[in-house]
Amino acid sequence: MRAQAKESVWAYIFLLPNFIGFLIFTLLPVIASFLISFVGWNMTPPITSAHFVGFRNFVSLIKDPYFWKYFGNTAYLMMAIPIGMIGSLTIAVLMNRKLKGIVFFRTVYFLPTISSGVAICLLWMWIFNTDYGLLNVFIAKTGALFGLKLYGPNWLTSAAWAKPALMIMGLWASLGGYNMLLYLAALQGISRDFYEAAEIDGANSWQKFWAITWPMISPTTFFIFIMSIIGGFQGGFMAARIMTGGGPNGATKTLEYYVFDKLYSYQHFGYASAIAWFLFVVIFIVTLFNWRYGGKLVHY
């Protein structure tokens, strides 16, 4: 019994640094932001000291047209999630084959994930350049082959094309990333016995995919979908900040970017905290909804 108690004490000692780090850098800031969301506190003119305002920040948030515009931008960018999941699954199926040099290709596809996000954004700024960018030059030369004068759009300076441009870059960077690895692990965990039995019954590749592969990887698909939705609501800041500055005319500014603006650019601490907590509530409700109804589609 004493040995068990001693072992428990050492376990708590090893857990203590992580618990202290969580307490200082996560739990206390979360509690502080919740309290600040009920406070009026601005450090830019008109400067105000911290004072309790109740739900005024949340009421102002609901009436704020910019908030709903940036909420729409966030939802628009999240439409790339299903495409990214399909692409990641497709690449995982290809990477699951026993081919010569397959480890090399798995590494190449994963490189964008471990590369610097800033470097990737700068690279795609050059690709999307209106005058000499690789994409517009390709469009023009392709048109010339057919005797047509084609001109690429102003990818990053047009309100209509800025969001699709960021979505294209995001898809390129994420297709071979962690979602692909999760799908690859799920595919490798499926027993070959299922496929051999299906082949004996005369099933073709498409039938084997829908009858065996898709149900067997449904827990992984459900997990990826949940995490992608959460990440989609919380993302979009870095690419928009570097590539468009949130423009043109706020076309690429997301809720995360709006929190940054209100907190660091305008130093409206209470309002920024209110946006963050409203976003938390939205994510929580959407996650509960997905868990309640999406979980029924999972085969364990």
Backbone bond lengths (Angstrom), bond angles and torsions (degrees), N, CA, C in turn:
res aa  C-N    CA-C-N  psi(-1)  N-CA   C-N-CA  omega(-1)  CA-C   N-CA-C  phi
1 M - - - 1.468 - - 1.525 110.51 -
2 R 1.360 115.51 -41.38 1.459 120.04 179.47 1.526 110.26 -64.11
3 A 1.339 116.24 -37.44 1.467 119.79 179.18 1.519 110.53 -64.23
4 Q 1.349 115.88 -38.97 1.461 119.58 179.01 1.531 110.77 -66.50
5 A 1.338 116.79 -40.79 1.459 120.52 178.41 1.521 111.20 -64.72
6 K 1.337 116.10 -40.45 1.461 120.59 178.10 1.518 111.00 -64.03
7 E 1.330 115.55 -40.04 1.461 119.54 178.08 1.528 111.25 -64.58
8 S 1.330 116.90 -38.54 1.468 120.68 178.20 1.526 110.97 -65.37
9 V 1.332 116.89 -40.45 1.462 120.70 178.93 1.520 110.75 -61.06
10 W 1.326 116.64 -45.54 1.473 119.80 179.04 1.525 111.39 -65.43
11 A 1.324 116.40 -34.01 1.467 118.97 177.42 1.523 110.50 -63.43
12 Y 1.340 116.68 -43.56 1.462 120.30 178.51 1.527 111.57 -66.26
13 I 1.334 116.27 -34.80 1.471 119.44 178.34 1.528 110.46 -64.52
14 F 1.329 117.02 -42.15 1.464 120.04 179.58 1.531 111.69 -69.24
15 L 1.342 116.45 -30.58 1.459 120.15 179.61 1.530 112.57 -80.17
16 L 1.330 116.77 -19.53 1.458 120.88 -174.08 1.531 113.85 -58.71
17 P 1.345 120.65 -46.76 1.484 118.97 179.30 1.529 112.84 -58.14
18 N 1.329 116.17 -41.79 1.457 118.83 179.40 1.530 111.13 -66.64
19 F 1.333 116.35 -38.68 1.464 120.04 179.40 1.527 110.66 -66.02
20 I 1.339 116.95 -41.28 1.465 120.25 178.69 1.525 110.35 -64.17
21 G 1.353 116.86 -41.93 1.455 120.19 177.45 1.519 112.17 -62.37
22 F 1.343 116.29 -42.30 1.467 120.45 177.28 1.522 110.84 -63.16
23 L 1.337 116.32 -40.80 1.462 120.72 -178.86 1.527 111.70 -64.62
24 I 1.327 116.52 -44.47 1.470 120.78 -174.98 1.521 111.92 -77.07
25 F 1.341 116.83 -43.90 1.456 120.06 -170.51 1.528 114.30 -98.70
26 T 1.323 118.29 -9.88 1.470 119.60 -179.07 1.521 112.19 -124.96
27 L 1.337 117.14 -61.77 1.462 120.23 -171.99 1.529 112.48 -64.95
28 L 1.321 117.50 -50.34 1.461 120.26 -178.57 1.530 112.40 -63.68
29 P 1.355 119.88 -43.64 1.471 118.98 175.31 1.524 113.19 -61.31
30 V 1.342 117.75 -36.64 1.466 120.37 178.30 1.526 110.38 -64.23
31 I 1.324 116.36 -45.56 1.468 119.89 178.46 1.531 110.52 -63.09
32 A 1.341 116.13 -41.91 1.470 120.11 179.95 1.521 110.83 -62.80
33 S 1.333 117.65 -42.71 1.469 120.30 -179.87 1.521 111.05 -64.60
34 F 1.339 116.83 -35.12 1.464 119.80 177.84 1.525 110.63 -64.98
35 L 1.319 116.84 -43.05 1.463 120.08 178.95 1.532 111.34 -67.72
36 I 1.329 116.20 -39.31 1.471 120.09 -178.64 1.519 111.14 -67.62
37 S 1.347 118.35 -25.51 1.466 120.32 -179.74 1.527 112.44 -64.35
38 F 1.327 117.21 -16.96 1.470 121.34 177.07 1.528 111.85 -100.91
39 V 1.332 115.33 15.56 1.464 120.75 -175.26 1.522 109.92 -120.69
40 G 1.319 117.18 142.13 1.455 122.14 169.39 1.508 108.76 -93.51
41 W 1.335 116.99 118.92 1.472 119.57 -173.27 1.525 108.51 -155.48
42 N 1.311 116.83 100.56 1.461 122.85 -178.23 1.518 109.91 -118.39
43 M 1.334 115.38 136.75 1.465 120.56 178.85 1.530 112.09 -107.84
44 T 1.334 117.23 3.93 1.453 121.59 173.29 1.528 107.82 -115.88
45 P 1.321 117.88 153.74 1.466 120.51 -176.36 1.521 112.37 -54.03
46 P 1.347 119.01 134.05 1.471 124.93 -3.83 1.528 111.57 -77.50
47 I 1.331 115.63 121.15 1.461 121.20 -177.29 1.529 110.01 -69.49
48 T 1.315 116.09 131.68 1.464 120.97 178.50 1.525 108.95 -132.15
49 S 1.309 116.32 143.34 1.456 120.35 174.45 1.527 108.68 -79.46
50 A 1.311 116.41 164.26 1.462 120.55 -177.92 1.525 110.36 -63.41
51 H 1.324 115.90 125.43 1.464 120.67 177.50 1.522 108.40 -147.98
52 F 1.314 115.15 146.36 1.462 121.37 -175.37 1.532 110.04 -71.34
53 V 1.355 115.38 130.02 1.470 120.65 179.67 1.515 111.74 -125.40
54 G 1.313 118.17 4.00 1.459 120.59 179.49 1.526 111.93 67.15
55 F 1.324 115.83 -130.95 1.466 121.31 -176.99 1.531 112.48 -93.18
56 R 1.324 117.15 16.50 1.463 119.72 -175.96 1.524 111.93 -61.65
57 N 1.338 116.92 -38.28 1.467 119.57 179.35 1.528 111.38 -62.85
58 F 1.325 116.52 -39.40 1.464 120.38 -179.36 1.526 111.20 -71.81
59 V 1.334 116.81 -36.13 1.465 120.03 176.57 1.520 110.21 -65.81
60 S 1.334 116.63 -42.63 1.469 120.51 177.39 1.522 110.89 -63.21
61 L 1.311 115.26 -35.08 1.468 120.54 179.80 1.523 111.15 -62.88
62 I 1.312 116.68 -44.47 1.464 121.11 -178.61 1.530 110.67 -65.45
63 K 1.332 116.79 -31.32 1.461 121.07 -179.51 1.530 113.20 -88.47
64 D 1.327 116.75 -4.38 1.462 121.88 -175.07 1.535 110.54 -80.40
65 P 1.352 119.35 112.59 1.472 120.14 -179.26 1.521 112.61 -66.90
66 Y 1.342 117.33 -29.61 1.465 120.09 179.06 1.524 110.67 -67.08
67 F 1.336 115.62 -38.48 1.461 118.39 178.78 1.517 110.78 -58.72
68 W 1.331 118.00 -46.59 1.457 121.05 -177.73 1.525 111.60 -70.39
69 K 1.319 116.24 -30.46 1.465 118.95 175.12 1.520 110.38 -65.16
70 Y 1.322 116.46 -44.86 1.465 120.16 -178.86 1.526 110.90 -73.28
71 F 1.312 117.16 -28.93 1.462 120.60 172.61 1.531 109.77 -62.79
72 G 1.342 116.12 -42.67 1.469 120.43 176.66 1.517 112.10 -63.50
73 N 1.346 116.71 -39.10 1.467 119.81 176.89 1.525 111.03 -61.46
74 T 1.340 115.77 -42.02 1.464 120.33 179.62 1.521 110.69 -62.64
75 A 1.332 116.82 -45.36 1.468 120.95 179.33 1.521 111.04 -64.23
76 Y 1.324 116.94 -38.35 1.470 121.21 178.91 1.531 110.55 -61.50
77 L 1.318 116.91 -47.31 1.462 120.37 -179.58 1.527 111.74 -63.92
78 M 1.342 116.80 -28.29 1.460 120.48 -179.44 1.526 112.60 -73.89
79 M 1.327 118.25 -10.23 1.460 120.02 177.23 1.527 111.72 -66.77
80 A 1.330 116.60 -13.59 1.465 120.12 177.22 1.526 112.19 -79.21
81 I 1.341 118.27 -10.32 1.463 120.88 -176.29 1.531 112.60 -60.32
82 P 1.354 119.95 -50.40 1.478 118.59 179.14 1.529 112.57 -60.78
83 I 1.330 116.88 -38.42 1.469 119.98 178.84 1.522 109.94 -64.08
84 G 1.330 116.14 -42.15 1.462 119.74 179.09 1.514 112.11 -64.52
85 M 1.329 117.76 -38.57 1.458 120.66 179.30 1.528 110.85 -66.70
86 I 1.329 116.61 -42.62 1.472 119.92 177.58 1.523 110.51 -62.36
87 G 1.338 115.88 -43.77 1.460 119.85 179.00 1.510 112.56 -63.26
88 S 1.339 117.17 -42.40 1.466 120.67 179.54 1.521 111.13 -64.09
89 L 1.336 116.48 -40.65 1.466 120.04 178.15 1.521 110.85 -65.26
90 T 1.325 117.12 -41.23 1.468 120.78 179.05 1.524 111.03 -61.18
91 I 1.337 116.10 -46.32 1.463 119.63 179.12 1.526 110.64 -64.92
92 A 1.337 117.57 -38.84 1.461 120.31 179.09 1.523 111.11 -63.07
93 V 1.332 116.88 -39.39 1.475 120.24 177.56 1.526 109.77 -62.50
94 L 1.329 116.79 -41.55 1.465 120.38 178.91 1.524 111.16 -67.82
95 M 1.346 116.55 -40.36 1.457 120.80 -178.54 1.522 112.57 -73.85
96 N 1.335 117.25 -12.66 1.462 121.23 -179.26 1.528 112.40 -83.03
97 R 1.297 116.55 -5.73 1.464 120.55 -179.31 1.530 110.55 -79.74
98 K 1.304 115.66 147.89 1.464 120.98 178.85 1.514 109.16 -87.58
99 L 1.327 115.44 86.22 1.454 121.80 -178.95 1.523 109.35 -119.50
100 K 1.301 115.68 157.84 1.461 120.93 179.23 1.524 109.32 -68.54
101 G 1.316 116.52 129.57 1.457 121.48 178.97 1.509 114.33 78.44
102 I 1.342 118.52 16.69 1.456 121.13 -175.95 1.530 111.25 -65.93
103 V 1.339 117.97 -30.63 1.468 120.59 178.92 1.529 110.21 -64.34
104 F 1.336 116.03 -37.09 1.462 119.98 177.83 1.523 110.90 -61.97
105 F 1.322 116.88 -45.19 1.462 120.45 -178.69 1.527 111.44 -67.65
106 R 1.332 117.34 -35.90 1.467 119.58 175.91 1.525 110.14 -61.78
107 T 1.328 116.97 -39.74 1.464 120.91 178.91 1.517 111.02 -66.43
108 V 1.334 116.76 -43.10 1.468 120.65 -179.10 1.523 110.75 -62.20
109 Y 1.326 116.96 -43.66 1.463 119.96 -179.62 1.523 111.94 -65.98
110 F 1.326 117.18 -27.51 1.468 120.52 -177.77 1.528 112.33 -87.31
111 L 1.325 118.60 -12.29 1.463 121.94 -175.55 1.528 113.95 -55.83
112 P 1.355 119.95 -43.15 1.469 118.14 179.97 1.522 113.64 -58.70
113 T 1.336 117.09 -27.72 1.461 120.53 -178.50 1.520 111.69 -69.94
114 I 1.324 117.18 -35.80 1.465 120.53 -177.84 1.524 112.06 -96.72
115 S 1.320 117.29 -1.37 1.464 120.59 177.66 1.526 109.92 -81.01
116 S 1.319 115.60 160.66 1.457 120.84 179.05 1.528 110.58 -64.05
117 G 1.327 116.07 128.65 1.458 119.88 178.87 1.515 112.39 -61.80
118 V 1.333 116.80 -37.23 1.465 120.78 179.00 1.523 110.34 -63.95
119 A 1.347 116.69 -42.84 1.465 120.30 179.71 1.525 111.01 -63.47
120 I 1.326 117.05 -39.98 1.464 120.63 178.51 1.526 110.40 -64.31
121 C 1.317 117.48 -41.98 1.468 120.68 178.67 1.523 110.88 -62.93
122 L 1.325 117.23 -42.55 1.468 120.21 178.67 1.521 111.22 -64.56
123 L 1.328 116.64 -38.76 1.455 120.72 177.35 1.524 110.92 -60.71
124 W 1.326 116.16 -46.50 1.461 119.64 -178.23 1.521 112.62 -74.09
125 M 1.324 118.18 -22.94 1.464 119.65 171.60 1.526 110.36 -62.73
126 W 1.331 115.87 -38.49 1.470 119.57 176.55 1.527 110.53 -69.73
127 I 1.330 117.41 -41.86 1.465 120.30 179.36 1.526 111.10 -61.49
128 F 1.340 116.98 -38.22 1.459 121.44 -177.12 1.534 113.59 -87.27
129 N 1.329 117.32 0.58 1.461 119.20 -178.75 1.525 110.67 -56.84
130 T 1.333 116.43 134.54 1.465 121.27 -174.11 1.514 112.39 -65.50
131 D 1.329 118.31 -40.34 1.469 121.50 -171.11 1.522 113.64 -89.33
132 Y 1.334 117.35 -45.16 1.467 119.54 -175.28 1.526 112.55 -128.91
133 G 1.311 117.58 15.09 1.464 120.51 179.08 1.520 112.12 -67.41
134 L 1.314 115.95 149.46 1.467 121.51 -176.62 1.522 111.47 -58.42
135 L 1.319 117.76 -39.52 1.463 120.81 -175.97 1.528 112.10 -68.38
136 N 1.326 117.05 -46.15 1.461 119.80 -179.71 1.522 112.01 -70.42
137 V 1.333 116.88 -33.76 1.467 119.75 175.41 1.525 109.99 -64.41
138 F 1.332 116.99 -40.93 1.459 121.33 177.83 1.528 110.96 -62.38
139 I 1.342 116.71 -42.54 1.469 120.78 179.03 1.519 110.45 -62.68
140 A 1.329 116.69 -43.88 1.466 120.36 -178.96 1.518 111.47 -65.23
141 K 1.343 117.47 -43.67 1.462 120.28 -178.38 1.528 111.19 -69.95
142 T 1.332 117.35 -35.06 1.460 120.54 176.14 1.527 110.44 -63.22
143 G 1.321 116.20 -43.06 1.459 119.74 177.55 1.509 112.07 -63.74
144 A 1.350 117.31 -37.24 1.459 120.97 -179.62 1.527 111.72 -64.40
145 L 1.333 117.09 -31.78 1.459 120.01 178.89 1.523 111.65 -62.71
146 F 1.319 116.70 -28.67 1.463 121.55 -179.42 1.525 112.01 -104.93
147 G 1.353 115.58 14.09 1.455 119.67 178.47 1.510 113.83 72.12
148 L 1.331 117.57 25.02 1.461 121.88 -179.07 1.521 110.05 -114.47
149 K 1.315 115.71 148.35 1.450 120.90 175.53 1.529 108.27 -100.03
150 L 1.319 114.91 97.09 1.459 120.95 -179.33 1.521 110.18 -105.88
151 Y 1.284 115.52 138.58 1.465 121.24 179.14 1.529 108.57 -127.09
152 G 1.310 115.53 130.02 1.453 119.78 178.49 1.521 111.32 -71.33
153 P 1.313 118.04 158.15 1.476 121.45 -179.09 1.524 112.16 -74.53
154 N 1.295 115.63 168.07 1.466 121.51 172.48 1.531 107.81 -80.97
155 W 1.308 115.12 85.78 1.451 120.83 -167.36 1.531 113.08 -55.05
156 L 1.326 117.01 -50.27 1.463 120.32 -171.54 1.522 113.51 -100.33
157 T 1.314 117.97 -5.21 1.467 120.61 -179.11 1.521 112.13 -114.29
158 S 1.324 117.11 4.39 1.452 121.66 177.96 1.527 109.24 -109.07
159 A 1.331 116.50 131.32 1.460 119.93 179.78 1.524 111.86 -62.86
160 A 1.335 116.43 -28.03 1.461 120.30 -178.17 1.522 112.02 -79.00
161 W 1.345 117.83 -28.02 1.463 121.02 -173.28 1.526 114.02 -108.19
162 A 1.322 118.10 -11.91 1.466 119.91 -174.92 1.526 111.98 -63.92
163 K 1.338 116.67 -46.30 1.479 118.90 179.83 1.526 111.84 -65.97
164 P 1.350 120.47 -46.06 1.469 118.87 175.20 1.517 113.10 -57.56
165 A 1.344 117.38 -34.29 1.465 120.23 178.68 1.526 110.63 -63.88
166 L 1.331 116.82 -44.79 1.470 119.85 178.58 1.522 111.16 -65.79
167 M 1.319 117.22 -34.49 1.465 120.79 178.35 1.521 110.75 -66.98
168 I 1.335 117.20 -40.47 1.468 120.91 178.30 1.521 110.18 -62.07
169 M 1.328 116.33 -45.92 1.459 119.49 179.30 1.527 110.90 -63.01
170 G 1.341 116.72 -43.04 1.459 120.15 179.64 1.516 112.62 -62.13
171 L 1.326 116.75 -39.79 1.463 120.45 177.98 1.518 110.80 -64.29
172 W 1.322 117.01 -44.56 1.468 120.83 -179.82 1.528 110.34 -59.67
173 A 1.326 116.24 -40.80 1.460 120.00 -175.13 1.526 112.60 -76.18
174 S 1.339 117.47 -25.26 1.468 119.85 -171.37 1.520 114.77 -104.34
175 L 1.332 118.76 -16.09 1.463 119.89 -174.62 1.518 112.64 -58.27
176 G 1.310 116.38 -40.73 1.458 119.62 -178.85 1.508 113.55 -99.53
177 G 1.333 117.55 20.65 1.450 121.43 -174.32 1.514 114.14 -92.06
178 Y 1.336 116.09 -141.54 1.462 121.40 -173.75 1.527 112.33 -64.83
179 N 1.334 117.41 -34.90 1.462 118.89 178.60 1.520 111.13 -62.91
180 M 1.330 116.31 -39.65 1.466 120.00 177.14 1.525 110.96 -63.26
181 L 1.335 117.02 -40.23 1.465 120.34 179.16 1.526 111.13 -65.84
182 L 1.333 116.74 -39.51 1.465 120.00 177.92 1.522 110.76 -63.96
183 Y 1.325 116.21 -44.13 1.460 119.24 177.69 1.530 110.78 -64.84
184 L 1.319 117.21 -38.93 1.459 120.50 179.65 1.522 110.84 -63.36
185 A 1.332 116.88 -42.02 1.468 120.57 177.33 1.525 110.85 -63.90
186 A 1.353 116.68 -39.84 1.465 120.15 179.17 1.526 110.95 -66.01
187 L 1.321 116.89 -40.54 1.465 120.49 179.67 1.524 111.38 -64.84
188 Q 1.330 115.80 -39.86 1.465 119.37 -179.13 1.528 111.94 -72.81
189 G 1.338 117.04 -14.80 1.451 120.10 177.99 1.517 113.95 -88.18
190 I 1.347 117.45 -2.75 1.462 120.97 178.98 1.530 109.25 -84.46
191 S 1.300 116.27 127.44 1.460 120.40 -178.19 1.525 111.19 -67.18
192 R 1.315 116.60 139.82 1.471 121.69 178.25 1.525 111.47 -67.39
193 D 1.319 117.18 -18.30 1.464 120.06 -178.58 1.527 111.51 -60.66
194 F 1.341 116.63 -35.36 1.461 119.95 179.52 1.528 110.95 -63.20
195 Y 1.329 115.99 -44.08 1.458 119.92 -178.40 1.528 111.41 -69.29
196 E 1.330 116.28 -37.76 1.460 119.43 179.37 1.528 110.70 -65.41
197 A 1.331 116.81 -39.63 1.461 120.62 177.74 1.531 110.43 -65.21
198 A 1.341 116.14 -39.45 1.465 119.95 179.20 1.521 111.15 -66.86
199 E 1.331 116.57 -37.53 1.469 120.09 178.54 1.526 111.23 -65.25
200 I 1.333 115.68 -36.75 1.466 119.41 177.40 1.529 110.44 -63.51
201 D 1.360 115.95 -34.85 1.461 120.74 178.76 1.525 112.57 -79.64
202 G 1.339 116.79 -2.64 1.462 120.57 176.55 1.520 114.57 88.14
203 A 1.316 119.12 19.89 1.460 121.81 -179.69 1.525 110.27 -74.83
204 N 1.327 115.73 140.28 1.461 119.47 176.08 1.530 109.50 -89.40
205 S 1.329 116.95 -178.60 1.469 121.49 -174.63 1.527 111.57 -61.62
206 W 1.335 116.94 -43.33 1.455 120.66 -178.73 1.529 110.98 -65.08
207 Q 1.314 117.30 -40.76 1.463 120.89 178.70 1.522 111.35 -66.70
208 K 1.327 117.11 -37.98 1.463 120.23 178.04 1.527 110.83 -65.86
209 F 1.334 115.99 -36.03 1.463 118.86 179.33 1.523 110.51 -64.60
210 W 1.340 118.25 -48.74 1.456 121.35 -175.46 1.529 112.68 -74.48
211 A 1.329 117.32 -31.21 1.457 119.83 -176.69 1.529 113.20 -89.30
212 I 1.331 117.20 -25.61 1.465 120.26 -175.64 1.528 111.99 -119.55
213 T 1.342 116.14 -60.02 1.466 120.11 -172.97 1.516 112.13 -61.71
214 W 1.331 116.90 -52.09 1.459 119.96 -174.63 1.531 112.53 -62.12
215 P 1.334 120.30 -47.06 1.477 118.52 176.83 1.528 113.25 -63.50
216 M 1.340 116.56 -36.92 1.456 119.45 -175.95 1.526 112.70 -70.77
217 I 1.337 117.01 -27.88 1.465 119.34 179.56 1.531 111.66 -98.76
218 S 1.324 118.03 7.15 1.465 120.38 -177.56 1.539 112.84 -60.90
219 P 1.349 121.00 -36.67 1.474 118.12 175.47 1.524 112.35 -60.92
220 T 1.336 116.65 -39.59 1.462 120.28 178.17 1.520 110.56 -66.96
221 T 1.329 117.18 -41.43 1.462 120.99 177.93 1.516 110.75 -61.10
222 F 1.314 116.71 -42.92 1.469 121.25 -179.97 1.525 110.60 -63.26
223 F 1.330 116.63 -43.43 1.470 120.75 178.74 1.522 111.05 -62.99
224 I 1.336 116.61 -46.34 1.466 120.65 -179.72 1.524 110.79 -61.93
225 F 1.338 116.20 -40.88 1.463 119.66 -179.53 1.526 111.22 -63.87
226 I 1.333 116.80 -45.54 1.464 121.08 179.69 1.526 110.39 -60.20
227 M 1.334 116.63 -48.81 1.461 120.29 -177.29 1.528 111.62 -68.46
228 S 1.329 117.34 -32.92 1.466 120.66 178.54 1.523 111.19 -67.77
229 I 1.337 116.85 -39.19 1.464 120.62 177.38 1.526 109.98 -63.69
230 I 1.320 116.72 -45.87 1.469 120.75 179.01 1.532 109.88 -61.84
231 G 1.337 116.33 -46.60 1.461 120.05 179.05 1.515 112.94 -65.19
232 G 1.342 116.65 -33.04 1.460 120.28 179.19 1.516 112.10 -65.34
233 F 1.329 117.66 -41.04 1.466 120.94 177.92 1.520 111.34 -67.22
234 Q 1.331 116.58 -30.71 1.463 120.62 -175.89 1.524 113.17 -95.06
235 G 1.321 118.53 -3.90 1.456 120.63 -171.35 1.512 113.90 -104.80
236 G 1.343 113.51 -170.21 1.457 121.54 175.20 1.506 115.16 94.17
237 F 1.335 117.47 -3.09 1.468 118.21 -174.22 1.530 112.54 -76.68
238 M 1.328 117.04 -52.93 1.456 119.88 -170.57 1.531 112.06 -60.26
239 A 1.329 116.60 -49.30 1.463 119.74 -177.88 1.525 111.04 -62.33
240 A 1.338 116.92 -44.07 1.463 120.20 -179.83 1.524 110.91 -66.33
241 R 1.309 117.55 -39.42 1.468 121.64 -179.09 1.520 111.06 -63.36
242 I 1.335 116.97 -43.99 1.460 121.02 -175.45 1.526 111.77 -80.25
243 M 1.331 116.94 -43.30 1.457 120.37 -168.79 1.527 113.81 -89.75
244 T 1.321 117.78 -33.49 1.465 119.73 -175.56 1.516 113.78 -129.70
245 G 1.325 118.13 -11.00 1.451 119.74 -175.86 1.519 112.38 65.32
246 G 1.331 116.87 21.92 1.457 121.13 -177.94 1.514 113.74 87.89
247 G 1.325 117.34 -8.98 1.467 121.55 -178.53 1.517 111.06 -92.91
248 P 1.334 114.97 -169.09 1.462 126.75 -3.32 1.524 111.61 -75.85
249 N 1.325 115.64 135.29 1.460 122.55 178.16 1.527 111.64 56.81
250 G 1.336 116.28 39.12 1.463 120.95 177.34 1.514 114.70 73.83
251 A 1.339 118.23 16.13 1.464 120.98 -175.05 1.519 112.86 -69.60
252 T 1.341 118.25 -22.76 1.463 120.55 -178.15 1.521 112.04 -116.93
253 K 1.303 117.33 9.91 1.464 119.94 179.96 1.525 109.22 -80.94
254 T 1.324 116.46 127.04 1.464 122.52 -178.72 1.525 110.08 -104.85
255 L 1.331 116.46 177.97 1.458 120.40 179.47 1.523 111.39 -63.05
256 E 1.325 116.56 -38.82 1.459 119.62 177.20 1.519 110.79 -62.66
257 Y 1.322 116.69 -40.13 1.470 121.56 177.06 1.528 110.10 -64.67
258 Y 1.336 117.12 -38.48 1.462 121.20 -179.20 1.529 110.80 -65.86
259 V 1.329 116.33 -39.37 1.468 119.94 175.43 1.525 109.82 -60.88
260 F 1.324 116.84 -44.90 1.470 121.37 178.64 1.524 110.68 -59.54
261 D 1.330 116.91 -45.84 1.455 121.17 -179.12 1.529 111.51 -60.36
262 K 1.329 115.55 -49.90 1.448 119.48 -177.04 1.530 112.16 -66.00
263 L 1.325 116.27 -33.14 1.461 119.55 -176.49 1.524 112.35 -82.76
264 Y 1.349 117.19 -48.74 1.455 120.29 -171.51 1.531 112.91 -98.25
265 S 1.328 117.48 -34.82 1.458 119.31 -178.56 1.524 111.84 -81.95
266 Y 1.344 116.12 -43.47 1.461 120.47 -177.00 1.519 113.22 -107.17
267 Q 1.317 117.40 -13.68 1.462 124.00 178.00 1.530 112.46 54.88
268 H 1.347 113.70 43.83 1.465 120.12 171.53 1.529 107.09 -95.56
269 F 1.321 115.47 85.25 1.451 120.74 -168.93 1.529 112.48 -63.78
270 G 1.315 116.75 -44.98 1.459 120.02 -177.98 1.518 112.27 -64.83
271 Y 1.336 116.29 -43.07 1.459 120.09 -178.39 1.525 111.25 -67.75
272 A 1.335 116.85 -40.25 1.463 120.63 178.09 1.527 110.76 -62.52
273 S 1.323 117.10 -40.74 1.462 120.38 178.35 1.523 111.08 -66.07
274 A 1.330 116.62 -36.37 1.466 120.23 178.11 1.529 110.88 -64.05
275 I 1.329 116.89 -41.35 1.476 120.36 177.13 1.521 110.03 -61.15
276 A 1.331 116.37 -45.08 1.464 120.69 -178.55 1.521 111.19 -61.51
277 W 1.325 117.36 -42.17 1.465 119.93 -179.05 1.522 112.25 -73.81
278 F 1.314 117.35 -33.57 1.463 119.60 173.40 1.526 109.55 -62.51
279 L 1.331 116.37 -41.81 1.458 120.54 177.90 1.520 110.99 -63.30
280 F 1.341 117.28 -39.18 1.463 120.94 177.50 1.527 110.85 -60.73
281 V 1.338 116.95 -44.00 1.467 121.02 -179.17 1.525 110.04 -63.09
282 V 1.333 116.93 -42.39 1.470 120.69 179.07 1.525 110.21 -61.63
283 I 1.333 116.89 -47.12 1.466 120.90 179.74 1.522 110.49 -61.58
284 F 1.317 116.96 -41.40 1.463 121.47 -178.82 1.529 110.85 -63.30
285 I 1.343 116.56 -44.89 1.467 120.30 -179.06 1.522 110.82 -66.45
286 V 1.336 116.71 -44.60 1.469 120.55 -179.98 1.523 110.41 -63.20
287 T 1.329 117.39 -40.15 1.466 120.81 179.51 1.530 110.90 -65.48
288 L 1.329 117.18 -42.66 1.462 120.20 176.61 1.521 111.43 -61.32
289 F 1.327 116.59 -41.64 1.462 120.91 178.41 1.525 110.67 -62.35
290 N 1.320 116.50 -46.33 1.469 120.31 179.45 1.525 110.91 -63.59
291 W 1.324 116.10 -39.96 1.467 120.10 -179.45 1.531 111.30 -67.21
292 R 1.350 115.34 -36.16 1.474 120.18 -177.24 1.520 111.45 -72.51
293 Y 1.329 117.01 -44.81 1.452 120.10 -173.37 1.543 112.96 -103.23
294 G 1.332 117.02 -34.77 1.456 119.40 178.73 1.515 112.71 -71.20
295 G 1.338 116.43 -29.38 1.461 119.81 -179.60 1.519 113.46 -64.23
296 K 1.344 116.55 -22.07 1.472 119.89 179.31 1.522 111.62 -68.72
297 L 1.324 117.32 -19.77 1.462 121.30 -178.57 1.521 113.32 -88.93
298 V 1.326 115.21 -2.73 1.475 119.68 -177.04 1.512 110.11 -88.68
299 H 1.338 116.69 135.55 1.456 123.49 176.63 1.523 108.60 -107.21
300 Y 1.339 116.59 119.10 1.472 120.74 -179.83 1.528 109.02 -103.31
